[in-house]
Amino acid sequence: MQEESHVVLLLFCFYNYICTMISNTKILRELWARQQISPLDVDYGRWERTRALLAQMAALGRSCIFAVDVYKGVYAYASEGFSDLFGVEPTRLRNIEAQGDFMEELIHPDDRAAITELQIRHGKFIYSLPAGERNDYRTIYQLRMHSAQGKYINVTSRQQVIETDRNGKAWIVMGMMEVAPDQTPTDRVKCSVLNLRTGQFFNPYADSQEWALTGRELEILSLIGQGYLSKEIAGRLGVSKSTVDNHRKNILAKLEADNAIEAINRARAAGLMD
């Protein structure tokens, strides 16, 4: 009886997962539909020239580059790097428009829902901006992908608009994926947004509760920003160095930062510190 209950619970969880993914996919499509791109406003001759340039760039750097056609709602290009790094069949890459979402199966199952949720949040953020500012951002994700060697690796994915229609609406979105320098095991997706005009990194849709720092954590982060080392901070605050080091670890985890400089930049961008 207990085993049957366990099976029912697993089926229920799986059902909820599928329903959530379907719902989130529908929301994403609705967000892209807001572009209301007309076939009269897109130039596919221009896109073919841009596509050829992407292929040259991918060949030079052996990069994994992909492009999404917002008007058609399909992948419009995927480089051969996806075959080398992730084991995707080359014929599938050459006929990418007819293949559907080829990338979802490569993403770690625990990261798929998180990526979709972040994409939804990014879409809502973009549409909260004036029309003239919506194409000024690059989204940067770190997630786990299944490699050609049969294991999951940390990957960085950078995405931005590279082609607009005649009215300036996002039409072709390019993504570039590469192996992340930091291969420390992780169980969550990291995300940052870069303003291409100002060079500012920030996270406009982070959970404010997850990013909330305690008074002591803010104090320590401020001292780090002033150039103090952990030992010096411990002396100023009258605590042990290990206590300061633990606070530093918590700060990096809360701000989803890889180092102190990134944590300081994110805290300032989020208005947590001056």
N, C-alpha and C positions, 0 to 999 in steps of 0.2 A: 504493500500500500504506500509506504514511504517512497519507494522507487517511482511509482506511478505519479505521485505528487510532484516529485522532482522533475519528471519529464514534462508534466503539464506546465510547471513554472518556466522551464526552459523554452517551451513552445510559446508561452505567453510573452516572455521577454523578446523572443525573436520576432513575434508578430508586432509588438510595439516598436521594435527597431525598424522593421520594414515600413510601417505606417509613418514613422517619423521621417525616414529618408524620402518617401514619396511626397509627404507634405512639404519638406524642405526643398525638394527639387521643383515642386510646383511654385513655391515662393520665389525661387531663383529665376524661373522662367518669367514670372510676372514682373520681377524687377527689370530684367532685360527688355521685356515688352514695352516698358515705359519709354524706351528710346524712340519707338514709332518711326523706324527708319523706312524710307520709301525706296523701292528699287530704282527710282529715277535719280536718287541722290548718292548712289554708290557706283564706283568706277572699278570694275573687275580687271580691266586692262592694267590699271595702276597697281592693283593688288598682286597681279602676276609678276610685275617687276619687283615689288617689295618681297614677294615670296622667293624669288631667285636670289635676292640679296641675303635673305635669312639662310638659305641653303649654303651660300658661300661662307657666311659667318660661322655656321655650324661646322662646316668642313674644316675650316681653319683651326677652330678650337676644340673640335670633337665634342661639341656641346650638345646637350639635350634641349632643343628649342621647339616650342609648339605655338600654334596660333589658333584663336577661336574667332569664328565669323559670327558676330552678334546678330546680324540680319538673318542669316540662315539658321542660327542656333546649332552649329556643328563645329567640330575641329576642322580647320582649314589647312593645317600643315603640322607635321611632326618629323623631326630630323632623325637620321639614322643612328644618332647617339642613343636613342631609346632601345635600339637593338643591342648595342654593345654593353650598355650599363644595366638594362633591365630585362633583356632577353625577349623583347617584342619582335614578332616576325617581321622582316623587312617588307614583305608584300603587303602586310597590314598597314604599315606606315605609309607606303606609297599610295594606298587607297583610303586614306584616313577619313575623308568626308563621309564615306559609306559605312564606317566602322562603329560609329557611336562613341560612347565614352570609354576609350581604351585605357584611361589612366586609373579609374576607380579600383579596378582589380589589383593594381600594383600597390595601392596605399594600404598601410597597416589597418586592419579592421577597426582597431580602437581609435584611429585618427580620422576615419572617414566622416563621421557625424560632426566632429569638431571642425574640420575643414569647411564643410557645408555651412555650418552655423556661422563661422567667421566670414564666409563669402556673403551670407545674407546680411550680416551686420555691416560689412563694407559697402554693399549695395545701398543700404539705408543711409549710411553716412554720406556716400557720394550724392544721392538725390536730395540730401539736406542742404547741399551747397548750391550757389548760383551756377547757372549753366556754363558760364565761361571758365569755371574753376574745376570742373568735374574730371578733366583729363590730366590734371597736374600731379597725380599720385602714382607711386609704385608700391604695390603690396608685397611684402616679403614673409614667406612662411618657412618654418623648419618643421619637417614631418618625417615619418618613417616610410620608406618604399622598399618593395621586394626586389632585390638585385638579381642579376643573371647568375650569381653564385649561390642562389638559393637561401639567402638570409636577408633580414631587414637592416637597412642602413639609414643613417640620418642624412636627409637631403634638404637643400635650400632651394626654394622656388620663388623667383622674382617675376611679377606680372605687372604689365602696364599697357596702356593704349598706344598703338603705333600707327593706326589709320583711323581717320574720322570721315564721316560722310560730308556732303557739301554744306551741311548746316552745323558742322562741328560736333556732331554726336559720335560717341564711341562706336566704332564699327569693327575694327580688328584689334583684338587684345593678344599681345605676345607674352609667352612665359618662357623663362630660361631656368633649367634645373641643373644642379651640380651637386656633387658629394660635399656635405658640410665638413668644414675643417674639424669640428668637434664631434667625435663619435662616441661621447659618453652616453651610456644607455639612458633613455628618457621615456616617460610615459605620457607625454602631452605635446600638443602642437604649440609652437611659438609663433608669434605674429607681430610684425611691425609695419608701419606705413611711413614712406618717405615722401615728403613734399618736394617734387623735382624743381620747383622754382626757388624755394628758400633753403633746401638742404636739411630741413628739420625732420628728425625721426620722432614718431610718437605712436600711441595706440589709442585711436579715438573711440574704440568700442570695447575696451577692457572692462571687466567686471570691477566696479569701484570697490567692492568688498574684498576681492582678491588682492587688489593693489593697495589696500589701506595699510599704512605703516604705523607702528606704535610711536609714541613720543620719543622713546629711547632709540628706536631704529632710525627715526628722522634725524635725531641728534648725532648719531654715529655716522650716518650717510653724509651729513653736512660737514663733519670733521674730516671724513675721507676726501670730500671735495676740496677741502682746504689743504690737502696734502699730508695729513697726519697718518702715520702707520698704526697698525693695530696695537702695538706695544705702547705707543705714545698716547693713543686714545684711552687705553686701559688706565694709564697713569692719571690722565686728566679726570676720568670719571670715577676713579677709585674702585675699579672692578678688575677681574683677572683678564689676561689676554685671551684665554679660551672662551670667556663670556663674549668678548667683542667678536671673536671669530665666528661664534654661533650666530650672533646677530647679523653678521655679514652674510652668512649662508642663507638666513631667513629672508634678508633683504633681496638677494639675488633671485631666490625662489619666488617671492611675491611679485617682483617686477619682471619675471621671466627674462632676466638679463644674464649674460655669460660672464660679465666682468663688472668691476666697480664703475668704470667710465660709462658703460651702457646703462647701468642702474641710475646713475646721477642724471644722465640725459633724459631717461624715461620719467624719472620723478619730477624733473623740472617741466617737461612737456605736459605732464598730467596735472601740473599745478600743486604738487605735493610739497615742493620746496622752491625757494628763490634761486 
